[in-house]
Amino acid sequence: EVMLCVGMLVSSLVDSGLQGLGHGAWRLMVGLPALPGALMALSLLIIPESPRWLVMRGDFDQALQTLHRVLSGGLTGKGTSSRMLTEAEDELLLLWSAVEKDRAAVRERQH
């Protein structure tokens, strides 16, 4: 809720700052909110798929690669180690266990 209020405050301040630009200012007022949405859409190209979703699909190798990438720092360039690989494998087992529990609960509710 706080971020919504901050967003409304910032948009009001930006709009009041753009009012002095003349008749074309409304175009900027309407167009500027598209920038954060465009940045979020572009971030989908960088952000890896959810390891939980990959486990639910049965793609354990890709889930392990994603977990290892996230735990090793991904795009930051940090090195990899056997400890990080072990952590990724442990996290993969926890994800698989949680997914199987969820599936069992759904099957139980259906019967």
SERO-4910 file (N, C-alpha, C, O; in steps of 0.05 Angstrom, whole numbers):
BEGIN
 pado doro    nc1    nc2    nc3   cac1   cac2   cac3    cc1    cc2    cc3    oc1    oc2    oc3
  Glu    A     16    -24      0      0      0      0     17     25      0     10     45    -12
  Val    A     40     23     14     57     47     15     68     53    -12     70     76    -20
  Met    A     76     32    -27     87     36    -54     66     48    -73     73     64    -90
  Leu    A     41     39    -70     20     51    -86     17     81    -81     15     97    -99
  Cys    A     18     88    -55     16    116    -48     40    132    -59     37    154    -69
  Val    A     64    120    -56     88    134    -67     86    137    -97     93    158   -108
  Gly    A     76    116   -111     73    118   -140     53    139   -148     58    154   -167
  Met    A     31    142   -133     11    163   -139     23    190   -134     19    209   -149
  Leu    A     39    193   -113     51    219   -107     71    226   -128     72    249   -138
  Val    A     88    207   -137    108    213   -157     94    220   -184    103    238   -197
  Ser    A     73    205   -191     59    211   -216     47    239   -215     46    253   -235
  Ser    A     36    247   -192     25    274   -190     46    295   -193     42    316   -206
  Leu    A     69    290   -180     91    310   -182    101    312   -211    107    334   -221
  Val    A    104    289   -224    113    289   -252     93    304   -270    100    320   -287
  Asp    A     67    298   -266     46    311   -282     46    341   -277     43    356   -296
  Ser    A     49    350   -252     50    378   -247     75    391   -259     74    414   -268
  Gly    A     97    377   -260    121    387   -273    118    389   -303    131    406   -316
  Leu    A    102    371   -315     99    371   -344     78    391   -354     76    396   -378
  Gln    A     62    401   -336     40    420   -344     51    445   -357     37    457   -374
  Gly    A     74    453   -351     85    477   -362     96    474   -390    106    494   -402
  Leu    A     95    450   -402    107    445   -428     88    453   -451     97    453   -474
  Gly    A     64    460   -445     45    468   -466     25    447   -473     19    429   -457
  His    A     14    450   -498     -8    433   -506      0    403   -510    -18    386   -507
  Gly    A     24    397   -516     32    369   -521     40    354   -496     47    331   -497
  Ala    A     38    367   -473     46    354   -448     29    330   -441     39    312   -427
  Trp    A      4    330   -449    -13    308   -442     -3    282   -454     -7    260   -443
  Arg    A     11    284   -477     22    260   -490     43    247   -472     45    223   -469
  Leu    A     60    264   -461     80    254   -442     67    243   -417     76    222   -407
  Met    A     47    256   -407     33    246   -383     21    219   -387     20    202   -369
  Val    A     11    214   -412     -1    188   -418     21    167   -425     18    144   -418
  Gly    A     42    176   -438     62    158   -448     83    149   -427     93    127   -429
  Leu    A     90    166   -409    111    160   -389    104    135   -372    123    120   -366
  Pro    A     79    130   -364     74    106   -349     80     80   -364     81     59   -352
  Ala    A     83     82   -391     89     58   -406    118     49   -402    124     25   -407
  Leu    A    135     67   -394    163     60   -391    168     38   -370    183     19   -376
  Pro    A    157     40   -346    162     18   -327    151     -9   -337    163    -30   -333
  Gly    A    128     -8   -350    117    -32   -361    135    -44   -383    138    -69   -384
  Ala    A    146    -27   -399    165    -37   -420    190    -49   -407    200    -69   -417
  Leu    A    200    -36   -386    224    -47   -373    218    -74   -360    234    -92   -361
  Met    A    194    -77   -348    186   -102   -336    184   -124   -358    192   -147   -353
  Ala    A    172   -117   -381    170   -136   -403    197   -144   -413    201   -168   -419
  Leu    A    216   -126   -415    243   -133   -424    257   -150   -404    274   -166   -411
  Ser    A    251   -146   -378    264   -162   -357    257   -192   -360    272   -209   -350
  Leu    A    235   -198   -372    227   -226   -376    248   -241   -394    250   -265   -392
  Leu    A    263   -226   -410    283   -239   -426    308   -246   -410    323   -264   -418
  Ile    A    311   -234   -387    335   -239   -370    329   -258   -347    345   -275   -340
  Ile    A    306   -254   -335    299   -270   -311    295   -299   -318    280   -305   -337
  Pro    A    307   -318   -304    303   -346   -310    275   -356   -302    262   -343   -286
  Glu    A    267   -378   -314    242   -390   -306    243   -400   -278    265   -406   -267
  Ser    A    220   -401   -265    218   -410   -237    227   -439   -235    216   -456   -249
  Pro    A    245   -445   -216    253   -473   -212    229   -490   -204    227   -514   -212
  Arg    A    211   -479   -188    188   -495   -180    170   -502   -204    161   -525   -206
  Trp    A    166   -483   -222    151   -489   -246    164   -510   -263    151   -528   -274
  Leu    A    191   -508   -265    206   -528   -280    203   -556   -268    201   -576   -282
  Val    A    204   -557   -241    200   -583   -227    172   -594   -232    169   -618   -236
  Met    A    152   -576   -232    125   -585   -237    122   -596   -265    106   -614   -269
  Arg    A    137   -586   -284    137   -596   -311    153   -621   -314    151   -635   -335
  Gly    A    170   -628   -294    187   -651   -296    214   -646   -308    229   -664   -314
  Asp    A    221   -620   -312    247   -613   -324    267   -607   -302    274   -585   -296
  Phe    A    277   -629   -290    295   -627   -266    322   -616   -274    334   -602   -258
  Asp    A    332   -623   -297    359   -613   -305    358   -582   -308    376   -569   -298
  Gln    A    338   -572   -321    336   -543   -324    331   -529   -297    342   -508   -292
  Ala    A    316   -542   -280    311   -531   -253    337   -530   -237    342   -510   -224
  Leu    A    353   -551   -239    379   -551   -225    397   -529   -237    411   -516   -221
  Gln    A    398   -526   -263    414   -505   -275    405   -477   -266    422   -460   -260
  Thr    A    379   -473   -265    369   -447   -256    376   -442   -227    384   -420   -220
  Leu    A    372   -462   -210    379   -459   -181    409   -454   -178    416   -437   -162
  His    A    425   -468   -193    454   -464   -191    461   -435   -200    478   -422   -188
  Arg    A    448   -426   -221    453   -399   -231    445   -378   -211    460   -359   -206
  Val    A    422   -382   -198    413   -363   -178    430   -363   -154    438   -342   -143
  Leu    A    437   -387   -144    453   -389   -120    482   -380   -124    495   -372   -105
  Ser    A    492   -383   -148    520   -375   -153    523   -346   -161    545   -337   -165
  Gly    A    501   -331   -162    503   -303   -168    494   -296   -196    492   -273   -203
  Gly    A    488   -317   -212    477   -313   -239    493   -294   -256    515   -301   -265
  Leu    A    482   -270   -261    494   -251   -280    516   -234   -266    529   -218   -280
  Thr    A    520   -238   -240    540   -221   -227    569   -230   -231    588   -216   -225
  Gly    A    572   -254   -242    598   -264   -248    612   -278   -225    636   -283   -227
  Lys    A    599   -283   -203    611   -297   -181    618   -325   -189    605   -337   -207
  Gly    A    638   -336   -177    647   -363   -184    629   -385   -174    611   -380   -158
  Thr    A    633   -409   -184    617   -432   -175    634   -450   -158    659   -450   -161
  Ser    A    622   -465   -141    636   -484   -125    620   -509   -120    596   -509   -126
  Ser    A    632   -529   -109    618   -554   -104    597   -549    -82    577   -563    -81
  Arg    A    603   -531    -64    584   -525    -42    558   -513    -54    536   -520    -45
  Met    A    561   -495    -73    538   -483    -86    522   -504   -102    497   -503   -102
  Leu    A    536   -522   -114    522   -543   -129    507   -561   -109    484   -569   -115
  Thr    A    519   -567    -86    505   -583    -66    480   -568    -56    459   -580    -51
  Glu    A    483   -542    -51    460   -526    -42    438   -526    -63    414   -529    -57
  Ala    A    445   -524    -89    425   -525   -110    411   -552   -111    387   -553   -115
  Glu    A    426   -573   -108    414   -600   -108    396   -604    -84    374   -616    -86
  Asp    A    404   -594    -60    387   -595    -37    361   -580    -41    340   -589    -34
  Glu    A    363   -556    -52    340   -540    -58    322   -553    -78    297   -552    -76
  Leu    A    333   -567    -98    318   -581   -118    302   -604   -104    279   -608   -111
  Leu    A    315   -618    -86    300   -639    -71    277   -628    -55    256   -640    -53
  Leu    A    282   -605    -42    261   -593    -27    237   -584    -45    214   -587    -38
  Leu    A    244   -573    -68    223   -565    -87    207   -589    -96    183   -588    -98
  Trp    A    222   -610   -103    208   -634   -113    190   -646    -91    167   -654    -97
  Ser    A    199   -646    -67    183   -656    -45    158   -639    -41    136   -650    -37
  Ala    A    161   -613    -42    138   -595    -39    118   -598    -62     94   -598    -57
  Val    A    128   -602    -86    110   -606   -109     95   -632   -106     71   -633   -112
  Glu    A    109   -653    -98     96   -679    -95     75   -678    -72     54   -690    -75
  Lys    A     80   -663    -51     61   -660    -29     36   -645    -40     14   -653    -33
  Asp    A     41   -624    -56     18   -609    -67      2   -627    -86    -23   -626    -85
  Arg    A     15   -643   -102      0   -661   -120    -16   -682   -104    -38   -688   -111
  Ala    A     -4   -692    -83    -18   -712    -66    -43   -699    -53    -64   -712    -51
  Ala    A    -40   -674    -44    -62   -661    -32    -85   -656    -52   -108   -658    -45
  Val    A    -78   -650    -77    -98   -646    -97   -112   -672   -104   -136   -673   -106
  Arg    A    -96   -693   -106   -109   -720   -111   -127   -728    -88   -148   -740    -93
  Glu    A   -119   -722    -64   -135   -729    -41   -162   -714    -41   -183   -725    -34
  Arg    A   -161   -688    -48   -185   -672    -49   -204   -681    -71   -228   -678    -69
  Gln    A   -193   -692    -92   -209   -700   -115   -224   -726   -109   -244   -732   -122
  His    A   -214   -742    -90   -228   -768    -84   -243   -767    -59   -255   -787    -51
***
